[in-house]
C-alpha cells in the first residue's frame, strides 16, 4: 500500500514535492499557533504590559 | 566565578572517570562494535552502570563519605589515564567526525551548529542552582539525604525515596565531591543528555553514514523536552541513554542473529543489561522489557525456533534482572513490593506490603483512552498542550511530525527495513505510552527511534535540489529555532543566564528567584531563612512542600505525609495525634492559597493546636503545641 502511494505520487511530476512543502508549512504554522496560545500570557507579561506601562 | 569553574571542571572529571571505568569494562567484555561511536557509547554505559552500582553498594554499607566519592573519581581517572592512547584515539575520531559532518551543505552546518548552541544553552542553565520542580522536590533531595546520613536509606517524607536510584546515585556522587547542586545537575542533566545524543548517534551508525547519525543526535537533543531535562537533575536523560543503548544492542542482535555467522548472544545479553540499568534508573522501563521481550518471542516463534527462544529469553531476561536487581530487591525485602510505590494497592491486599498514598500509574493521563485521544496526545505532545487546565510538561517538538510523513510520502524509507522496524516499535510503544503515562518524557524510547528515522529524512532533504526542498529545509531550521526559543524563554524567565555571566552569585540568584519569579505558593527568601533557622531535625508540614532542597528541616507535604495522606483527615484530634506520632513539629501556611481547604491550614485548627511563630509577607509558620513541646 505504501509503495502504491509512492508510485501514485511519483506518477505526477512535482506532486510529491508540492505536498511536502504544504505539509511543512502546515506543521510550522500549527506549531507557531500552539506556542502562541500557550505563551500568550507570558507575552503579555514580558512585552505588552511593560509596553503599555511605558506608553502610559 | 571560581565556583562555576570548579563545577565545570569536576563535571568534566566525573565524565572522564565514567569513561575510564567504562572503557576498562568494555575491554573485558571482548565485544567488537561497528563504529567508534558505538564503542564509546557502550563504554560510557558500562562506566555509568558500574559506578551507580558501586555507589549503591557503598550506600548499603553506610560508606557514602566524601572520601569514597574521591576514591571512585580517582580510580576512574587512573583508568582513563592508563588507557590514554584509546582516549586520544576516541577524541581524534570525535573531532574528525565533527569536521567531516560540518563540511556538508549550509543545511547541515546550521542544524549541527544549532545542536551545539543547545549544548551551550544547557550548560548556561545548569550553572545556576536548579529550580526545576521534581529536581528540588524529589531527585536531588533524596541523594542529599543519602549524603547527609552517609548511607542508602529511603526518606519517608519524599515520594521518590523508594524509586530506582541509579541516576540519583550519580547525583549523590557529585554531592560527595562538592556540596553543589549545580554540579549534580551538570552531570545528571547536561552530561547524561550528551550521552543520550551519543547513544542515538551510535544506534543510527549501526545502519547509516555519519551525516544521518549526526542529524539524529541533533534531533533528539533539540527537543524542548530534552532541554528541560538537560537543565534538571531528573533521572530521565540517563534513563533514556540506557534505553538507547538497549535498543542499539537489541537491533545489533537482530542483525547478527540473521547472519548466523557470528555470536549474537553477547549483544542480546548487553541489551538485557542496559535495559536492567535503565530499570534501575526509572521503573517505567518495564514497558520496554515487556515490548522488547515480546518482540524477541515473536521473532523466535515465527521461525519456530523453540530452543532458540528459550535460550534467547534466558539470556535477555537474566541480563535484565541481574542489572536491575539492587533497588527492586531492596524494595522487595523492605516493602514486600519490588515496584513500590507502583502496585501498592494490590500488594497491600495480597502480601501486607507497605501502603502508599499514591501509585505511579495513571498520574499523567489527561487525554481520554480513545482513538481521538491517542492522536490528540501525539499531536499536542509535538506542538504544545494548549489546554491550560492540565500540565503534561514540555513537548517533543514537531520535527518528527514534520519529517516522518515526508519520508513516507517521498519514499525515503523504501528498502530500509531497519527504519520500518523502528517505526513499528515506536508505534507499539506509543500505544503503551498513551495508556500508561502521557507526558512526552515517558516516550523517550520512541523519540530515540523516531530521531533516527527523521535523521534519514533530514539527510535526504540536504541532498536534494530544487526550491521545494529548499523551503522544506528552511522550515526545518525554523522549527528548530522555535524549539530553541522555548529553551531561551526558560532562561529568560528564571534569569539563570545571569549566574553564568557572573552578574549574580548563586545565592543572589536564588533570592531573586524566590522573591520575584516563583509563584506565591512557593516560599520567599525570608521564609526559607526562617525555616533554616529551625533545628535541622525538625519536620514542617505544608500543603505545598515546595523547594525543600534549599531548606534544611524536612518539609512534609499534605498529599504524601510520611507515606500517609494528611490533607484528607477531617478530624482535628486524629490529625494532631498523627502529627505527634510522626514527630511533625511545625505547619507552614501560605497567605495566598485559593485552593486552601485542608484541615491543618484552617484558622480554628491552628488556634487550637498551634501557636504562630512567624508571620511573613508570603507565609506563616506555626509551632504545634504538644504536651511538653510548647
Contacts between the chains, C-beta under 8 A, distances in Angstrom:
chain1	res1	chain2	res2	distance
A	2	B	408	6.8
A	3	B	414	7.5
A	5	B	408	7.7
A	5	B	409	7.4
A	6	B	409	7.6
A	6	B	410	7.6
A	6	B	411	4.1
A	6	B	414	6.7
A	9	B	409	6.3
A	9	B	410	7.6
A	9	B	411	7.9
A	10	B	411	7.5
A	14	B	468	8.0
A	16	B	409	6.1
A	16	B	410	5.5
A	17	B	466	6.6
A	17	B	468	3.7
A	17	B	469	7.0
A	18	B	468	6.8
A	19	B	409	6.0
A	20	B	406	5.2
A	20	B	409	6.3
A	20	B	410	6.3
A	20	B	468	6.1
A	20	B	469	7.6
A	20	B	472	5.7
A	21	B	468	4.9
A	21	B	471	5.3
A	21	B	472	6.0
A	23	B	402	7.5
A	23	B	405	5.9
A	23	B	406	6.4
A	23	B	409	7.4
A	24	B	402	6.0
A	24	B	406	7.2
A	24	B	471	6.9
A	24	B	472	4.6
A	24	B	475	4.2
A	24	B	476	7.4
A	25	B	471	7.9
A	25	B	475	6.7
A	27	B	398	5.1
A	27	B	401	5.7
A	27	B	402	4.7
A	27	B	475	7.5
A	27	B	479	7.2
A	28	B	398	7.8
A	28	B	402	7.8
A	28	B	475	5.0
A	28	B	478	5.9
A	28	B	479	6.1
A	30	B	383	5.5
A	30	B	398	7.4
A	31	B	383	5.2
A	31	B	384	7.5
A	31	B	397	7.9
A	31	B	398	4.9
A	31	B	479	6.3
A	31	B	482	5.8
A	32	B	482	6.8
A	34	B	380	7.4
A	34	B	383	4.0
A	34	B	384	3.6
A	34	B	386	5.8
A	35	B	383	7.7
A	35	B	384	5.5
A	35	B	482	6.3
A	35	B	485	7.9
A	35	B	486	7.5
A	37	B	384	7.3
A	37	B	386	4.8
A	38	B	384	4.9
A	38	B	385	7.5
A	38	B	386	6.2
A	39	B	489	7.3
A	42	B	489	7.1
A	42	B	493	7.6
A	46	B	492	7.6
